[in-house]
Amino acid sequence: MSLDTLFDPRSVAVVGASANPAKWGYRLASGALAGRSRRTVHLVNQRGGGLDGVPFLPALGCLPTVPEHVVVAVPPQQVRPVVVEGLAAGARCFTVITSGGAGADEERELAALVTAHGGRLLGPNCMGVVDTTTELRLSWGDFPAGAVGLVSQSGNLALEIGRLLARAGQGFSRFVSLGNQRDIDAADALGALIAHDATRVVAAYVEDFRDGRRLARTLATAHTAGKPVLLLSLGRSEASRRAAASHTGALVSARAVVEAVCRDTGALLLESAGELVDTAVLLTAAGRRTGLARPRAVRTAGTQGPSSPAPADGAPPQARRRRALRVAVVGDSGGQGALAADALSARGLHVPVLDEATRAAVRGHLPGRSGCGNPVDLAGAGEADLRNYARIARALLHGGDTDATVLTGYFGDYATADPDQADQECAVARELGEAARASGRLLVVHTMARDTPALRVLREHGVPVYERIEQAATALAQAARQDRTAPQAPPPLPPPAPSGLPDGDYETVRTLLGSRGITFPAAEFVTTADEAATAARRTGYPLALKAMGLAHKTEAGGVALGIADETALRTAFARMRDATGATRYAVEQMVAHRHSVELIAGVRRDPSFGPVAMVGLGGVTAELLADTALALAPLTPERARGLLLSLRHAPLFTGWRGAPAVDIDAAADALCALARAAAEHPELAELEVNPLLVHPDGAVALDAHGVLT
């Protein structure tokens, strides 16, 4: 069902309305009355009274017309009777503010009752809904109008974001407080923002992802529709995970999974309300232009080594500079300009040498002996004539050799020291905004001023203004990352296998994965030393002996490698039996390649997103190296190859210091087979191959295990 009646109903009824300004019922009622020029507003309170000339009626059944949207702010025990009465009256949209008094089962039953009648329910335990484009304000607090749509599971965080947006000259197009998401969830609300023309940037704070794959599809749709999505979530610390559990009973998905989903769908996963607002302000401004220009190739002095960080979008490390956004910097002082350049470069942006034509255009407005580099040092040109700010910014914006220009320093504060300059400074601010608009490129201003008339003019003309250069640099870097991402919707899950696995032991998992084409060394499974000796005559020496039933065999003393003869085999068998108590063992052919790379490949079933594939540098140092990449399973060969190439140690695959390249396609095929096997077996919480030995002629799995749910 459409959410039109949530955002723009023809009539609203607030049940629990109050004339007391200290109560929720007052805020909801007064907010509803603010939109009565657009819709009919009914106020309900069984005790009577009134507000702003509108009487409180005793019940929904007493209303003269059917309310399309009912807001419920009553004690917990009255919520269900009010909803039942509303359904009987013909209402089909309910926003339930009330929290507490009902368990999850009762809340789900209430939502099922509403949806069974063809209706929708927001909440319970929510802060309401706002649409500034339709004069709908059914919430507590102030929500300035603007171009940012927000979906949030935290009401106070929404208020903080609203205040930060207002200070930056922006605000909300829509706000949806999700509450406990018993019917309308994050994907529903985000979908409504994506389809909303007045919303240019979509923001969300989500603790409980529910159907993560559905949400991921929505995020990919937003990117395709040209609506940037800025996401805040929890899970970076144990403390935040505890907070989520105590706040709304949310089950927080692992942070690494959320990061991978955002990378693949084009959403930006941010760290704070401030970063979200800084990025949103820049993106709304970029939307008024032709958008951030697609960065051109940038020459590099070579490729990065294995210790270089992988770019956030999963591309090979050496691709980072080729995709860097090019930024021109102009400042009042050499120090501020240099620090700005450092801040931009540290965040992966490129501050290039300007073309000669651009330098010539800029040089004409600088003092006689001033040089012209990037950063551009005004060297007093601004004080000599404030219009030089606009002239030089215009030359940089129209030069064509950069994608954005950052003006850093004093501009915006001249009128503070000399009020007689106020009109001229505002006029220059208008010229700066017009220059940015005419060029189709982005102008960003970092200033030491605050809330001056010139800054208000800049914001009115769509120029983002920041108090700290690191804010401007981070927002630009985030916008550039969002601009260069090609979204990938999550793959569909295959049907479950006809029969489940009895256990996750090596023998079982080896059989499963072997049937999918993953190569394992020759092996036999035995229970006694004599059986081991007999098996060894068939596999040949040297060989490996492994104890079954252990997840981390090496640490438990359950692996012996390079066994050369029967005497050594019997000794290793006795020692291993005493150390592990295992009752079953694998006698396995030793596999060694001089030029090889050990990988760990696995799949973990996330409670929200389902099976998630992981690949990284493996063996006994997998946890120490922590060089991994994730994506939702199953995988295509191209996606698997991309994950491999996104690792920090990816140069090892293509030949490091004269070594031959390994067969990365064989590694990708093995990762695809592993991911699909796990996706087809929902009884598996985890499935892992470690190590997967990749060599110039193929890939072989040397160990594997699974964990049942």
C-alpha positions, -999 to +999 in steps of 0.1 A: +000+000+000+012+035-008+024+058+020+006+088+005-018+089+035+011+089+059+027+120+043-003+139+028-036+128+042-068+147+035-077+145+072-059+138+104-071+128+139-049+132+169-061+109+197-047+120+231-047+157+221-039+181+250-039+218+257-009+214+281+023+225+263+044+201+284+026+171+269+031+151+237-006+155+229-001+193+227+028+191+203+010+167+180-022+186+181-006+220+175+015+205+147-016+190+131-034+224+133-005+241+116-016+223+084-053+228+086-053+250+056-045+219+036-065+192+055-092+186+080-079+182+115-098+164+143-086+164+180-097+136+203-096+135+241-122+117+261-120+143+289-130+172+265-113+206+262-099+223+231-070+239+214-068+270+192-105+271+188-108+234+179-129+213+204-117+179+216-142+152+207-146+122+230-138+094+206-130+086+169-166+074+165-178+109+171-160+125+142-181+140+115-159+126+087-136+096+083-100+104+094-074+091+069-045+093+093-048+086+130-021+096+155-022+076+187-007+092+218-026+075+246-016+052+276-004+018+264-036-001+275-057+022+253-037+018+221-054-013+207-089-001+215-082+032+197-068+014+166-098-009+165-121+021+168-102+038+141-104+009+117-142+007+123-144+044+115-126+038+082-091+050+090-063+032+072-031+048+084-020+049+121+011+065+137+015+051+172+036+073+194+030+053+226+057+031+239+058+004+265+030-017+279+030-043+251+054-070+242+067-077+207+040-103+200+012-078+209+028-052+187+030-076+158-006-086+163-016-049+162+003-044+130-013-075+115-047-062+124-041-029+106-026-045+075-054-071+073-077-041+068-055-027+040-039-001+062-004+008+074+011+014+108+041+035+118+056+025+152+048+018+179+073+037+201+080+064+174+083+101+174+059+107+144+062+119+109+069+153+092+065+164+056+074+201+052+062+201+016+026+192+026+024+211+059+023+179+079+040+182+113+030+153+135+060+151+159+078+168+188+104+194+181+113+218+153+119+205+118+133+232+095+123+229+058+149+218+033+159+191+009+170+163+032+147+134+039+155+115+072+145+081+084+155+074+120+151+050+148+163+077+173+141+107+178+167+128+197+193+121+169+168+135+144+164+166+165+202+170+166+204+166+128+177+191+124+195+217+144+228+211+126+210+214+093+194+247+103+227+262+113+240+252+078+211+267+060+194+234+052+165+213+066+141+185+061+118+176+032+105+146+052+111+129+085+100+095+095+105+081+130+105+043+126+101+032+162+097-006+165+090-011+127+061-035+133+048-026+098+064+004+081+101-003+081+133+014+070+130+001+034+094+013+031+102+048+044+134+051+023+114+040-008+090+069-001+118+094+001+134+081-031+102+087-049+097+122-034+108+150-058+115+175-031+140+152-014+174+155-029+194+137-003+182+107+018+196+102+053+189+073+077+198+061+112+191+024+114+198+000+143+177-029+132+180-038+095+152-064+096+151-077+060+186-066+051+185-077+015+153-058+008+168-027+024+200-032+002+178-033-029+163-001-018+197+015-013+208+004-048+175+018-063+182+052-046+217+054-061+203+046-096+176+072-091+203+098-083+193+101-046+224+099-024+218+079+008+237+087+039+235+060+066+243+060+103+243+028+122+258+011+153+282-018+159+316-002+158+321-010+195+308-035+220+293-005+239+272+006+210+259-029+204+248-030+241+232+004+236+212-008+206+200-039+225+188-018+254+174+010+232+149-007+209+157-044+213+175-042+179+197-069+167+226-050+152+242-065+121+280-068+121+295-035+111+317-051+084+286-065+067+269-031+067+300-015+053+301-041+025+264-036+017+269+002+016+299-001-006+280-023-031+248-003-032+264+031-033+252+043+001+276+062+023+281+048+058+291+077+080+302+080+116+283+109+132+254+133+129+279+161+121+295+142+093+261+133+079+250+170+079+283+182+064+280+156+036+243+163+031+248+200+027+275+195+001+254+169-018+223+192-019+245+219-033+261+195-058+226+185-069+219+221-079+249+220-103+254+194-130+267+171-103+303+164-094+322+160-126+334+125-132+371+126-123+396+122-151+426+099-149+455+112-129+490+100-136+507+082-107+543+075-100+537+038-098+514+014-081+508+010-044+524-018-024+507-045-004+505-024+027+485+003+010+448+006+021+422-007-003+397+019-016+363+019+000+345+010-033+364-023-036+384-013-066+421-024-068+443-002-046+462+013-076+429+026-090+424+051-061+445+080-076+431+074-111+397+081-097+405+110-074+384+141-075+405+171-086+403+201-063+416+237-067+424+255-035+425+293-031+432+309+003+440+342+020+473+329+033+498+304+023+494+285+056+457+280+053+459+270+017+486+245+024+467+230+053+436+228+031+456+209+004+469+185+030+435+178+044+421+172+009+450+149-001+448+130+032+412+120+023+421+107-012+414+139-032+438+153-057+452+188-057+468+190-092+491+214-108+469+238-128+469+241-165+489+271-179+457+287-192+441+285-158+472+299-141+473+328-166+437+336-159+443+336-121+476+354-123+460+385-138+442+392-105+471+386-082+497+412-070+525+417-095+551+393-081+528+366-067+532+331-081+502+310-091+502+274-080+476+251-064+469+261-037+465+297-050+477+323-024+458+355-028+487+373-012+465+403-002+445+404-034+413+400-015+420+430+008+430+451-022+397+444-038+370+420-024+358+413-060+391+395-066+376+366-046+349+362-072+373+368-101+398+342-091+372+316-080+355+321-114+388+315-132+393+283-113+357+271-117+357+277-155+393+264-160+381+229-166+412+212-151+396+207-117+362+193-105+357+215-074+371+246-059+377+252-021+379+288-009+396+289+025+403+317+049+388+350+059+360+356+034+327+362+051+342+380+080+352+414+065+320+431+076+325+419+112+355+442+115+343+468+091+304+471+088+309+494+058+320+464+038+289+444+044+271+453+012+301+447-010+309+414+008+274+402+002+276+413-035+308+393-039+291+363-022+264+365-048+290+366-075+306+335-061+273+316-060+266+327-096+300+316-108+296+282-093+261+279-109+274+290-143+303+267-143+283+236-132+311+228-107+311+229-070+324+257-049+330+250-012+338+278+013+358+273+046+357+304+067+366+315+102+334+336+102+301+324+116+265+335+107+274+367+089+253+382+061+277+372+034+276+335+046+238+336+045+240+348+009+264+320+000+241+294+015+211+309-003+230+304-036+237+268-028+274+272-017+283+249+012+300+268+040+321+251+068+338+263+099+366+238+098+386+227+068+385+191+078+346+193+076+349+205+040+375+180+030+356+150+045+323+161+029+340+165-005+357+131-001+324+114+008+306+130-021+333+119-045+331+084-032+294+083-037+297+097-072+320+071-085+302+040-072+284+017-096+256+002-074+251-036-073+218-049-060+220-079-038+219-112-057+188-134-053+191-164-030+190-198-046+164-224-034+175-245-004+191-278-011+167-308-009+185-322+022+204-306+050+239-314+063+242-337+093+272-318+107+299-294+098+329-317+101+357-317+076+346-349+059+310-337+054+321-302+042+348-317+020+322-339+003+298-309-002+324-286-016+341-313-037+307-318-054+307-281-063+341-283-080+365-272-053+397-293-054+410-310-023+441-332-018+436-370-019+426-382+016+412-411+036+394-410+069+405-434+097+400-441+134+431-461+144+468-459+138+468-491+118+441-477+095+462-446+091+493-465+081+473-485+056+458-453+041+492-437+039+504-465+016+478-454-009+481-416-005+519-417-003+544-398+018+549-370+028+514-365+041+493-346+067+474-360+096+444-340+109+421-346+139+384-343+130+358-323+150+380-293+157+374-258+144+410-245+150+430-277+146+464-261+146+460-244+179+446-276+195+475-297+183+452-314+157+474-310+126+507-326+118+524-318+084+552-332+064+550-367+079+577-386+060+572-423+070+551-448+089+571-444+122+566-406+122+529-412+113+523-435+143+541-411+166+521-382+154+489-402+157+495-411+193+505-375+202+474-361+185+450-385+201+464-376+235+462-339+228+428-337+212+408-368+222+396-370+186+381-403+174+384-397+137+413-385+116+421-376+080+452-390+063+458-365+035+482-360+007+506-331+013+503-303-012+530-276-016+537-251-043+567-228-042+548-198-055+515-198-038+492-176-017+472-188+013+436-174+014+408-178+039+374-180+022+341-183+042+305-175+044+287-163+076+249-162+078+240-127+091+206-125+109+195-095+087+214-099+054+216-137+051+247-154+037+277-131+035+309-142+016+343-133+029+378-137+014+411-126+028+447-135+034+446-168+053+463-196+071+472-193+107+478-155+104+443-147+090+431-129+122+465-111+126+465-098+090+428-088+090+429-083+053+394-093+042+367-083+018+329-091+021+299-092-002+264-107+000+263-143-013+260-159-038+286-144-060+294-141-097+329-148-109+334-111-117+322-101-082+345-127-066+375-115-087+367-079-076+368-090-039+402-106-044+416-076-061+403-053-034+425-069-007+455-049+005+478-078-005+463-081-040+497-075-057+507-109-044+483-124-069+497-107-099+534-115-092+553-098-064+590-092-068+594-114-098+572-143-086+548-157-112+511-147-110+488-171-093+455-183-109+431-157-096+403-171-117+406-205-100+404-186-066+374-167-078+357-199-090+363-216-056+349-186-038+318-187-060+313-224-053+317-219-016+293-190-015+266-208-035+269-240-013+264-219+018+235-200+003+218-233-006+222-247+030+204-223+054+212-247+082+248-235+080+257-206+103+292-206+089+312-224+062+349-219+058+379-230+037+412-221+054+436-222+038+427-221+002+461-225-015+462-205-048+491-212-071+500-205-108+481-236-119+449-235-098+436-235-063+433-263-037+414-263-004+436-277+024+410-275+052+373-267+057+346-268+083+311-257+089+290-246+119+253-256+120+227-231+133 
